Amino acid sequence: MLVAMKKAKNTTNVLSVSVTRLNKLTYNQVGLLGVFIILVGVSLAIRYRLLGVVTPDFTDFLQPWMNHMADKGLAGLGDDFSNYNTPYLVLLWLVSFLPFSELVSVKLISIAFDIVLASAVFLVVRHFRPQGPAPYVSFLAILFAPVVIQNGAMWGQCDAIYTSFVVFAFYAYLKGRLSWAWILWGVGFAFKLQAIFFAPFLVFATLYHKRAFLGPLYALTTLTLLSALPLFFGKSVMDIAGVYLGQTNPIRTDWGLAWFAPTAYQWVSNAYFEYVRQAGVLFGGAVALGGVALAFVRKYSQHQVLVIATLLLLAVPFFLPTIHERYMFTAEIFLMITAFVVPKFIWAAIGMQIVTTMSYLTYFTQGNENPPISFATLSLFVFSIICALAVWLYRTSSDEKTLS
């Protein structure tokens, strides 16, 4: 009897200690959750302060598009009034019902997808670093990234939308769902042509794993379904496809080969614009094919595959002519992911934020100010990141966690 009572007392003591530890852990978690929520709130407050910023892209494009959709409804999709594809125009129609101004409504789309993008990055970082605060810090890092804030809440652009689906596609790939990666990429591509910069990686992944060869068909089907609505309102297939075909040609040649982006063409003369542009397209394509060819070189760990994706997303637009300053947005997000997974690239992620912020300056001042550091110098820094990624990939050997 005494032995039983002693055992019961010991058990009670153990349970008491366990409950105390659990309470302490819970209190710590609640405190961290509170800090996390406060920081998310701060990031939203920053965006709120930028809602009133009006840019030429809004007054010349986004506002008229939204008014068109508000006036005509979905039937407006049958008109030739925009160079954006169907899904984004549908979003403009939906937010036209909100009790806000056109400016605020448009920016709310971008802000909502800032959160979606942060969630996608969270999943990828948690895949690589399931223990510790890294996934939560990465979520906050995206929300506080200068480029993300400027692109969406300040500029009203929608690069966070297609990039969100690109990151989700990469996450699906990491989880062994390559077909779903193609489908999710197809969703991103349906929003914006610039998602094309992720296509070389998907081709690399398909050839490397020797499966999901129907992936491009899945992506094309997804793109078709999301783009087909205007057909019901009289628009032809060629008119729908023309949205992307038209974006492959520069709308202005007086801005030269590099526009306001830190690309290789900051160092190339504009004297023979059309010839150099065509050669540049071929060279950019060759860079993409070179990345795809890595599938036949050796086995890679998932860390190395992340670097390959980042390298392609940065190098391909860097070597293409007439690139906008915003076209490296997805590469900047992947650089941030890479910095969380391979910390030695923190300098690259931070540096790229500074480079792009400087590149945006010319647009936000409507050409009245250029970056304090020349575009040519900024492009050299971007090239140094490309070289650093390539050298790291070359010098690191695959480990026991290589992908089969």
Secondary structure, DSSP 8 states (H G I E B T S, - for coil): -HHHHHHHHHHHHHHHHHHHHHHHHHHHHHHHHHHHHHHHHHHHHHHHHTTT---HHIIIIIHHHHHHHHHHGGGGGGS---SS-HHHHHHHHHHTTSSS-HHHHHHHHHHHHHHHHHHHHHHHHHHH--SSSHHHHHHHHHHH-HHHHIIIIIT---HHHHHHHHHHHHHHHHTT-HHHHHHHHHHHHHH-GGGGGGHHHHHHHHHHHT--TTHHHHHHHHHHHHH-GGGGGT--HHHHHHHHHHHTS-S-STTTTTTTS-SGGGGS-STTHHHHHHHHHHHHHHHHHHHHHGGGT----HHHHHHHHHHHHHHHHHTSSS--GGGGHHHHHHHHHHHHHSGGGHHHHHHHHHHHHHHHHHHHTTTS---SS-HHHHHHHHHHHHHHHHHHHHH----TT---
